[in-house]
Amino acid sequence: MEQTLRIPFLHANGPRGTLRLNRDKPAPAADSEAGRPELCISSRSLFGNASEIFIRHCGSEYRLRITRQDKLILTK
């Protein structure tokens, strides 16, 4: 079974000027040594100047935010 890897992209129409993350664009195939697709995204590229983003997954929306201690918290 082949899996489709998707590239996340952001748009800035979230509440309070936050960014929303969509995973609607298929990504080019990337193979790791084990033959599985890998994707590594820096938090800076996800968040930009925002401290929180919203992620839509399987019909639910999740909030990912950076704390004052520079930790990540994901809540539904």
Contacts in CASP RR format, 6 or more apart in sequence:
PFRMAT RR
TARGET T0000
AUTHOR 0000-0000-0000
METHOD contacts of the structure
MODEL  1
MEQTLRIPFLHANGPRGTLRLNRDKPAPAADSEAGRPELCISSRSLFGNA
SEIFIRHCGSEYRLRITRQDKLILTK
3 37 0 8 1.000
4 26 0 8 1.000
4 27 0 8 1.000
5 26 0 8 1.000
5 27 0 8 1.000
5 29 0 8 1.000
5 30 0 8 1.000
5 37 0 8 1.000
5 39 0 8 1.000
6 23 0 8 1.000
6 24 0 8 1.000
6 25 0 8 1.000
6 26 0 8 1.000
6 27 0 8 1.000
7 23 0 8 1.000
7 25 0 8 1.000
7 26 0 8 1.000
7 27 0 8 1.000
7 39 0 8 1.000
8 21 0 8 1.000
8 22 0 8 1.000
8 23 0 8 1.000
8 41 0 8 1.000
8 46 0 8 1.000
9 21 0 8 1.000
9 22 0 8 1.000
9 24 0 8 1.000
9 25 0 8 1.000
10 19 0 8 1.000
10 20 0 8 1.000
10 21 0 8 1.000
10 22 0 8 1.000
10 46 0 8 1.000
10 53 0 8 1.000
11 19 0 8 1.000
11 20 0 8 1.000
11 22 0 8 1.000
12 18 0 8 1.000
12 19 0 8 1.000
12 20 0 8 1.000
13 20 0 8 1.000
14 20 0 8 1.000
14 54 0 8 1.000
17 50 0 8 1.000
18 50 0 8 1.000
18 52 0 8 1.000
18 53 0 8 1.000
18 54 0 8 1.000
19 46 0 8 1.000
19 47 0 8 1.000
19 48 0 8 1.000
19 50 0 8 1.000
19 53 0 8 1.000
19 54 0 8 1.000
20 53 0 8 1.000
20 54 0 8 1.000
20 55 0 8 1.000
20 56 0 8 1.000
21 46 0 8 1.000
21 53 0 8 1.000
21 54 0 8 1.000
21 55 0 8 1.000
21 56 0 8 1.000
21 64 0 8 1.000
22 56 0 8 1.000
23 56 0 8 1.000
23 57 0 8 1.000
27 37 0 8 1.000
27 39 0 8 1.000
29 37 0 8 1.000
30 37 0 8 1.000
30 38 0 8 1.000
30 39 0 8 1.000
31 37 0 8 1.000
31 38 0 8 1.000
32 38 0 8 1.000
43 66 0 8 1.000
43 72 0 8 1.000
46 53 0 8 1.000
46 64 0 8 1.000
47 53 0 8 1.000
47 66 0 8 1.000
51 65 0 8 1.000
51 66 0 8 1.000
52 63 0 8 1.000
52 64 0 8 1.000
52 65 0 8 1.000
52 66 0 8 1.000
53 63 0 8 1.000
53 64 0 8 1.000
53 65 0 8 1.000
54 61 0 8 1.000
54 62 0 8 1.000
54 63 0 8 1.000
54 64 0 8 1.000
55 61 0 8 1.000
55 62 0 8 1.000
55 63 0 8 1.000
55 64 0 8 1.000
55 74 0 8 1.000
56 62 0 8 1.000
60 76 0 8 1.000
61 76 0 8 1.000
62 74 0 8 1.000
62 75 0 8 1.000
62 76 0 8 1.000
63 74 0 8 1.000
63 75 0 8 1.000
63 76 0 8 1.000
64 72 0 8 1.000
64 73 0 8 1.000
64 74 0 8 1.000
65 72 0 8 1.000
65 73 0 8 1.000
65 75 0 8 1.000
66 72 0 8 1.000
67 73 0 8 1.000
END
